[in-house]
Amino acid sequence: MILQVLKEYYERKPALPRFGWEERRFPFLVVISESGEFLRFEDTREGENGHLYLVPALGEKKGNGIKANLFWENIEYMFGMPMPTAVKPNPDQVRVQKQHEAYCDRIKELKGSGKTFDAINRFARSRVNTERIKKDPLWEKVRRLNTFLLPKVEHIGVITEESEIKDAVIRLSKKTGDGSVLTRACLVTGEMGKIARLEPPIKGVLGKDRKAERSLISFNEESFRSFGKQKNFNAPVGELAVFSYTTALNYLLRSKQRMWVGDASTVFWSAKATKFEGQFKDFFSEPIEDNPDRNTDAIKSLFNAVQNGTLPPMDAHSKFYVLGLAPNAARIAVRFWIVDTVDGMANKICQHFIDTEIVHKPWERDALSLFRMLVSTAVQDKAENIAPNLPGNTMRAILAGLPYPQTLLFAVIRRIRAEHDITYPRAAIIKACINRSTRYMNPKIKEELKVSLDLENTNIGYLLGRLFAVLERAQIVSHTQDGGKVPNSTIRDRYYGAASSTPVAVYGTLLNKLAPHHLSKLKSENLRIYFKKLIAQIMDNGIDGKIGFPAVLSLDNQGRFAIGYYHQMQEFYTKKIQPKEKLS
């Protein structure tokens, strides 16, 4: 299905390259004369990227063999000059010469006439003047970048933009293939036709090697062989279908309809052009510097459209697709594949933001990006420390309306216990995980944990979290009265891990030893009474005489403990204690 809908997307995009062509960026052009001589290099870069040109497609991944592209190539193929690299400090000169011969042979296959045609043919037949090339002012930049180059005839233009060359390429592409070409029914279209032996490379699925080209479908020649079939003949897909879906995917991977979710390069599109297609990225990405409110505005617009039913009917019922891809050696692994209508997807995204909504400080954003949530689960808040499968599983849960992965809740609680810090993103994740899990098990319960402090919540984990926050706040107030400083180490630093997992082991010490000590240091009688009454209220809600202090809290209740603590602390910070008013 993935291949079919990618092919359909290609068909609804008439501006994409037609069969036999592809778009590539070329940082440098090789300017030649009409007599075929090398003249100079020309820099096309604007910033880091080179200019985008339409060029003949090889039609398959190169692999380790010697295969030359038509006209455009790297330095070794185009000039026959060995290029030492860190991986190959001593290149095989014989192989390099064969590469150059293959490049020349591809050009010689063309049949045509005209100034551009004659110039490129003379260039291919002429002896390479390596000294002249190395003296060019741009040579060092070209050598260091060691990327693909494209010829340009001086006073005429880039080779592939000339009509005579385009006609010759079209004629060449219509030639019958060699004996290795099979004619079978295509698995994507069902039509009879030539089967692609190798898939064109997919570019833009980022891994450690950002420039690597990988395959979505490929077979190891020796390991995978069925009934004598080799390579992609094991899964026969027609050449036109292969070209269509790879062109569409390559376009999506370099377009604005792409984002990164952990290690997954994620692309998204709808069956028909919709406004939602252009907004989708804004729901999950980080705010941009020149328009920091763009994400928030997009989310507000989505909520309004869903709540008021103002999504255009044609858009609402259109299919929407989200594809997450991750690099796996030379191949591409599908991390997730979500299919829904625009209306269904919009409702699920809104539910995600409802689930993650929680009280926070005034200067913090109302809606958290997916990256900001995930990075809060990682050591040192670094993206590279996010668990590998966590982003993909989380995105799948959001878009499919499923419970968030249990590993997400576990990762957050583990970071809180390690750092003793319940941040806004971590609290939002815990609330969302518990609420969605509860609702999935019992649809009648829409929301177990509230956005802010819930005085009616009698869950033991939530109550113990609130109690712990009150005890810590009493300690802090006792030290900061009369202009004092917050202690370097509070009870949270010393006791949070045990209090949230094995309460019975520490609450005796907290309530019978530390709390009386901190309360006795308060100079305000009203404050002392305020804290004592608050402790008593929480205890009477379900701890004292009913449940008591449990020996162990489950993972979910450790999450509720964190939310109880967070809610109570936010209540302290948002509503400053006014003892006389509170006690009246």
C-alpha positions in Angstrom: 0.0 0.0 0.0 2.9 2.4 0.8 4.2 2.1 -2.8 0.7 2.5 -4.3 -0.1 5.7 -2.5 3.4 7.1 -3.2 2.8 6.4 -6.9 -0.6 8.2 -6.6 1.0 11.2 -5.0 3.5 11.3 -7.9 0.7 11.3 -10.4 -1.0 14.3 -8.7 2.2 16.3 -8.9 2.7 17.2 -12.6 5.7 19.3 -11.8 7.8 16.3 -10.6 10.3 14.9 -13.1 9.0 12.6 -15.7 10.2 9.0 -16.3 13.9 8.9 -17.0 14.7 12.2 -15.2 15.5 13.4 -11.7 16.2 16.6 -9.8 19.6 17.0 -8.1 21.5 19.8 -6.5 24.9 20.6 -8.0 27.2 22.9 -6.0 29.6 23.3 -9.0 29.3 23.2 -12.8 32.0 22.3 -15.2 32.2 24.9 -17.9 33.4 23.7 -21.3 33.9 25.3 -24.6 32.1 24.4 -27.9 35.2 22.5 -28.8 34.9 20.4 -25.7 37.8 21.8 -23.7 37.6 22.4 -19.9 37.5 26.1 -19.1 36.7 26.5 -15.4 34.5 25.5 -12.5 31.4 27.6 -11.7 30.0 27.9 -8.2 26.2 27.6 -8.0 25.9 27.6 -4.2 23.6 29.9 -2.3 24.5 29.3 1.3 25.3 25.6 1.6 23.1 24.2 -1.1 23.8 24.1 -4.8 21.3 24.9 -7.6 18.7 22.3 -8.5 18.9 20.9 -12.0 16.9 18.3 -13.9 19.2 15.6 -15.1 18.9 12.1 -16.7 18.3 9.4 -14.0 20.5 6.3 -13.8 17.3 4.4 -12.9 18.9 2.3 -10.2 21.3 2.4 -7.3 25.0 2.3 -8.2 26.1 -0.2 -5.5 29.8 -1.2 -5.8 29.9 -1.8 -9.5 31.0 0.6 -12.2 28.0 2.5 -13.5 28.1 6.0 -15.0 25.4 8.6 -14.9 24.7 10.4 -18.2 26.6 13.8 -18.3 26.7 14.4 -14.5 29.3 12.6 -12.3 32.0 12.9 -9.7 35.6 13.9 -10.4 36.8 10.3 -10.9 34.2 9.4 -13.4 34.2 12.7 -15.3 38.0 13.3 -15.4 39.6 10.0 -14.6 41.5 11.6 -11.7 41.9 9.5 -8.5 40.5 11.2 -5.4 42.0 10.0 -2.1 39.5 10.0 0.8 39.7 9.0 4.4 38.1 5.7 3.6 40.2 5.1 0.5 43.5 6.9 0.9 45.0 5.0 -2.1 42.4 4.8 -4.8 42.7 2.1 -7.5 43.9 3.9 -10.6 42.9 1.1 -12.9 39.4 1.2 -11.6 39.3 5.0 -11.8 40.2 4.7 -15.5 37.5 2.2 -16.1 35.0 4.6 -14.4 36.1 7.4 -16.8 35.7 5.1 -19.8 32.2 4.1 -18.6 31.3 7.9 -18.4 32.6 8.5 -21.9 30.7 5.4 -23.3 27.4 6.6 -21.8 27.7 9.9 -23.7 28.8 8.1 -26.9 25.5 6.1 -26.8 23.6 9.3 -27.6 22.6 10.0 -31.2 21.9 13.5 -32.3 23.3 16.8 -33.7 23.7 20.4 -32.7 26.3 22.6 -31.0 25.6 21.3 -27.5 25.6 17.7 -28.7 28.9 18.2 -30.5 30.5 20.0 -27.5 29.7 17.2 -24.9 30.9 14.5 -27.3 34.2 16.3 -27.9 34.5 16.7 -24.1 34.1 13.0 -23.6 36.6 12.1 -26.4 39.2 14.7 -25.5 42.2 14.0 -23.3 41.8 15.4 -19.8 44.1 18.3 -19.0 44.6 17.6 -15.2 47.1 20.4 -14.7 44.6 23.0 -16.0 41.9 21.6 -13.8 44.1 21.7 -10.7 45.0 25.4 -11.4 41.4 26.5 -11.3 40.7 28.9 -8.4 37.8 26.7 -7.3 39.6 23.4 -7.5 40.3 23.1 -3.8 36.7 23.6 -2.9 35.6 21.1 -5.6 38.2 18.6 -4.4 37.2 18.9 -0.7 33.5 18.6 -1.4 34.1 15.8 -3.9 30.5 15.9 -5.1 28.7 15.4 -8.4 29.5 17.9 -11.2 27.4 18.9 -14.2 28.8 20.2 -17.6 27.8 23.6 -19.0 28.7 24.8 -22.5 29.9 28.4 -22.4 27.5 30.9 -24.1 24.9 28.1 -24.5 23.9 26.8 -21.1 23.7 23.7 -18.9 23.8 20.5 -21.0 20.6 19.0 -19.7 18.6 22.2 -20.4 19.1 22.1 -24.1 16.3 20.7 -26.2 18.6 18.7 -28.6 20.1 16.9 -25.6 16.6 16.2 -24.0 15.4 14.7 -27.2 18.5 12.4 -27.5 18.0 11.3 -23.8 14.4 10.4 -24.4 15.3 8.4 -27.5 18.0 6.5 -25.5 15.6 5.7 -22.6 13.1 4.1 -25.0 15.7 1.5 -26.2 15.0 -2.1 -25.2 17.0 -3.3 -22.1 19.5 -6.1 -22.0 18.7 -9.8 -21.4 18.5 -9.3 -17.6 15.2 -7.4 -18.1 12.1 -9.4 -17.2 8.5 -8.8 -18.3 6.1 -9.6 -15.5 2.9 -8.3 -13.8 3.8 -5.3 -11.6 3.0 -5.9 -7.9 2.0 -2.2 -7.6 -0.1 -1.6 -10.7 -1.0 -5.2 -11.8 0.1 -4.3 -15.4 2.5 -6.3 -17.5 5.8 -4.5 -18.2 9.5 -4.4 -17.7 10.5 -5.2 -14.1 13.1 -3.0 -12.4 16.2 -5.0 -11.5 17.4 -2.4 -9.0 15.5 0.5 -7.3 16.7 4.1 -7.8 18.4 5.4 -4.6 16.4 7.2 -1.9 18.1 10.3 -0.6 17.3 12.2 2.6 16.7 9.4 5.1 19.2 10.7 7.6 21.6 8.5 9.5 25.2 8.8 10.7 26.1 9.2 7.0 23.9 12.1 6.0 24.8 11.8 2.3 24.1 8.1 2.0 21.7 6.8 -0.6 19.6 3.9 0.4 16.9 1.5 -0.9 13.4 1.0 0.3 13.2 -2.4 -1.4 16.3 -4.4 -2.1 17.6 -8.0 -1.9 21.0 -9.4 -1.2 22.1 -11.2 -4.3 23.4 -14.3 -2.6 21.2 -14.5 0.5 17.8 -13.9 -1.1 17.2 -15.9 -4.2 13.8 -17.5 -5.0 13.4 -19.8 -8.0 16.6 -18.4 -9.5 15.4 -14.8 -9.4 18.0 -12.2 -8.4 17.8 -8.8 -6.7 14.4 -7.0 -7.0 13.1 -9.6 -9.4 12.1 -11.4 -6.2 9.5 -8.7 -5.7 8.6 -7.6 -9.3 7.7 -4.0 -9.6 7.5 -2.3 -13.0 10.1 0.3 -14.0 7.6 3.1 -14.3 6.0 2.3 -10.9 9.5 2.1 -9.2 10.4 5.5 -10.8 7.1 7.0 -9.7 7.3 6.0 -6.0 11.0 6.7 -5.6 10.6 10.2 -7.3 7.7 11.0 -5.0 9.5 9.9 -1.9 12.7 11.8 -2.8 10.6 14.9 -3.3 8.8 14.5 0.0 12.1 14.0 1.8 13.5 17.3 0.6 10.2 19.2 0.9 8.5 21.1 3.7 6.3 17.9 4.2 9.1 16.3 6.1 10.2 16.4 9.7 12.4 14.3 12.0 10.9 12.2 14.8 13.9 10.9 16.7 15.9 8.8 14.2 12.9 8.6 11.8 12.7 10.8 8.8 9.0 11.4 8.6 7.0 12.5 5.6 3.3 13.2 5.3 0.8 13.9 2.5 -2.9 13.7 1.7 -4.6 12.0 -1.2 -5.7 15.4 -2.5 -4.1 18.8 -1.8 -5.4 20.1 1.5 -4.5 22.9 3.9 -3.9 20.3 6.6 -1.0 19.0 4.5 0.8 22.3 4.9 0.0 22.7 8.6 0.9 19.2 9.9 4.5 19.9 10.6 3.7 22.9 12.7 1.7 20.8 15.2 4.8 18.9 16.3 7.9 20.9 15.4 9.9 23.4 17.5 8.9 27.1 17.1 10.9 28.9 14.5 12.9 32.1 15.4 11.3 34.5 12.9 7.8 33.4 13.9 7.8 31.8 17.4 3.9 31.8 17.6 3.4 29.9 14.3 3.1 26.5 16.0 0.7 27.8 18.7 -1.4 29.6 16.0 -1.6 26.4 13.9 -2.7 24.4 16.9 -5.4 27.0 17.9 -6.6 26.9 14.3 -6.8 23.1 14.4 -8.8 23.1 17.6 -11.2 25.7 16.2 -11.7 23.8 13.0 -12.3 20.5 14.9 -14.6 22.0 17.6 -16.6 24.2 15.1 -16.7 21.6 12.3 -15.2 24.1 9.9 -12.9 21.7 8.1 -13.9 21.8 4.4 -15.9 18.6 3.7 -13.6 17.6 0.7 -10.6 18.0 3.0 -12.1 16.3 6.0 -12.8 13.0 4.2 -9.5 13.0 2.2 -7.1 10.3 3.1 -4.0 11.4 5.0 -0.7 9.4 5.2 2.3 9.6 7.6 5.4 7.5 6.9 8.4 7.2 9.2 11.6 5.9 7.8 14.9 5.1 9.5 18.3 4.1 8.0 19.3 0.5 8.4 22.7 -0.1 6.8 22.1 0.3 3.0 18.4 -0.2 3.4 15.5 1.8 4.8 13.4 0.5 7.7 9.7 1.6 8.0 9.4 2.9 11.6 5.6 3.6 11.3 2.9 3.9 8.6 -0.3 5.7 9.6 -3.4 6.0 7.4 -6.4 8.0 8.3 -8.8 10.7 7.0 -7.8 14.4 7.6 -10.7 14.7 10.0 -9.7 11.6 11.9 -6.1 12.7 12.1 -7.0 16.2 13.2 -9.2 14.8 16.1 -6.4 12.5 17.3 -3.9 15.4 17.2 -6.3 17.6 19.2 -6.7 14.8 21.7 -2.9 14.6 22.1 -2.7 18.2 23.1 -5.7 17.8 25.4 -4.0 14.9 27.1 -0.7 16.8 27.5 -2.3 20.0 28.8 -1.2 20.7 32.3 -0.7 23.8 34.5 2.6 25.5 34.0 4.5 28.8 34.6 3.2 31.8 32.6 6.2 32.1 30.4 6.1 28.5 29.3 4.3 27.6 26.0 0.8 26.2 26.2 1.6 23.5 23.6 4.8 21.4 23.8 6.6 20.2 20.6 7.1 16.5 20.3 10.9 17.1 20.4 10.7 19.0 23.7 8.7 16.2 25.2 11.0 13.4 24.0 14.2 15.2 24.9 12.9 15.5 28.5 13.2 11.7 28.8 16.9 11.7 27.8 20.0 11.9 29.8 21.3 15.5 29.9 18.3 16.5 27.8 20.3 15.6 24.6 18.5 14.3 21.5 21.1 11.6 20.9 20.2 10.0 24.2 16.6 9.5 23.4 15.8 5.8 23.3 15.9 4.6 19.6 12.3 3.3 19.2 10.7 5.7 21.6 10.0 8.6 19.1 8.4 6.3 16.5 6.3 4.5 19.0 5.1 7.8 20.5 4.2 9.3 17.1 2.3 6.1 16.2 0.3 6.3 19.5 -0.5 10.0 18.9 -1.7 9.5 15.3 -3.5 6.2 15.8 -5.2 7.2 19.1 -3.5 4.4 21.0 -2.1 4.5 24.6 1.3 6.0 24.7 4.1 3.4 25.0 4.8 2.2 28.5 8.5 2.9 27.8 7.7 6.6 27.6 6.2 6.6 31.1 9.1 4.5 32.4 11.7 6.8 30.7 10.2 9.9 32.3 10.0 8.4 35.8 13.5 7.1 35.6 14.8 10.6 34.7 12.8 12.2 37.5 14.2 9.8 40.0 17.7 10.3 38.7 17.5 14.1 38.6 14.8 14.8 41.2 13.3 17.4 38.8 9.7 17.3 37.7 9.6 19.7 34.8 6.6 20.9 32.8 7.3 18.5 29.8 7.8 15.5 32.1 4.6 16.3 34.0 2.7 16.7 30.7 4.0 13.3 29.5 3.0 11.5 32.7 -0.5 13.0 32.8 -1.0 12.1 29.1 0.3 8.5 29.5 -1.9 7.8 32.6 -5.0 9.5 31.2 -4.9 7.8 27.8 -4.2 4.4 29.4 -7.1 4.8 31.8 -9.4 5.9 29.0 -8.4 3.0 26.8 -9.2 0.5 29.6 -12.4 2.3 30.6 -13.9 4.7 28.0 -16.3 6.1 30.5 -13.4 7.8 32.3 -12.4 10.7 30.1 -9.8 12.2 32.4 -8.3 10.8 35.6 -5.7 13.4 36.2 -6.8 17.0 35.8 -4.9 20.0 34.4 -4.3 21.5 37.8 -4.6 20.6 41.4 -7.4 18.2 42.1 -8.6 18.2 45.7 -11.0 15.4 45.0 -8.4 12.9 43.8 -7.9 10.2 46.5 -5.4 8.0 44.7 -2.7 7.1 47.1 0.1 8.0 44.7 -1.4 11.4 44.0 -2.0 12.1 47.7 1.6 11.1 48.7 3.0 13.3 46.0 0.9 16.3 47.3 2.0 15.5 50.8 5.7 15.4 49.8 5.3 18.8 48.1 3.8 20.3 51.2 6.6 19.0 53.4 9.2 20.3 51.1 7.5 23.7 50.8 7.4 23.9 54.6 11.1 23.3 54.7 11.9 25.9 52.0 9.7 28.5 53.7 11.4 27.9 57.1 14.7 28.7 55.5 13.7 31.6 53.3 11.8 33.6 55.9 13.4 36.9 56.7 15.4 36.9 53.4 17.1 33.6 53.9 18.3 31.3 51.0 16.8 28.1 49.7 18.8 25.2 51.2 21.3 23.6 48.9 19.6 20.2 49.5 15.9 19.8 50.2 14.0 16.7 51.2 13.4 16.2 47.4 17.1 15.7 46.8 17.4 13.2 49.6 14.1 11.3 49.8 12.2 11.7 46.4 13.3 8.3 45.0 12.3 6.4 48.1 9.1 8.4 48.8 7.8 7.8 45.3 8.6 4.1 45.2 8.7 2.7 48.8 6.7 5.3 50.9 6.6 3.2 54.1 10.4 3.4 54.3 10.6 7.2 54.6 7.3 8.9 55.5 7.8 8.0 59.1 11.0 10.0 59.2 9.5 12.8 57.1 6.3 13.3 59.2 7.6 12.5 62.7 11.1 14.0 62.6 11.7 16.4 59.8 8.3 18.1 59.5 8.0 19.0 63.2 11.6 20.4 63.0 10.8 22.6 60.0 7.5 23.8 61.3 9.0 24.7 64.6 11.4 27.1 62.8 8.5 29.1 61.2 8.2 32.4 62.9 4.6 33.0 61.7 2.0 31.2 63.7 -0.4 31.5 60.8 2.0 29.8 58.4 2.6 27.0 61.0 -1.2 26.4 61.3 -1.6 26.6 57.5 0.9 23.9 56.8 -0.4 21.7 59.7 -4.0 22.0 58.4 -2.9 21.2 54.8 -1.0 18.1 55.9 -4.0 17.0 57.9 -6.4 17.5 55.0 -4.2 15.4 52.7 -3.8 12.6 55.3 -7.6 12.6 56.0 -8.3 12.2 52.2 -7.3 8.6 52.2 -3.9 8.0 53.9 -4.4 8.1 57.6 -6.5 5.2 59.0 -7.6 3.9 55.6 -4.8 3.0 53.3 -1.7 3.9 55.2 1.7 4.2 53.6 2.1 1.4 51.1 5.3 -0.7 50.9 5.6 -0.2 47.2 4.1 2.0 44.5 3.4 0.7 41.0 4.9 2.5 38.0 1.6 4.2 37.3 1.2 5.3 40.9 4.8 6.6 40.8 3.6 8.7 37.9 0.6 9.9 39.9 3.0 10.7 42.8 4.9 13.0 40.4 1.7 14.7 39.2 0.5 15.2 42.7 3.8 16.8 43.7 3.8 18.9 40.5 0.2 20.1 40.9 0.7 21.0 44.6 4.0 22.9 43.8 2.3 24.8 41.0 -0.5 25.8 43.3 2.1 27.2 45.8 3.9 29.2 43.1 0.8 30.5 41.3 -1.1 31.4 44.4 1.2 32.9 47.1 0.3 31.9 50.6 -1.8 34.5 52.3 -2.2 32.9 55.8 -4.8 35.3 57.1 -7.0 35.0 54.1 -6.6 31.2 53.8 -7.5 30.6 57.5 -10.4 32.9 57.7 
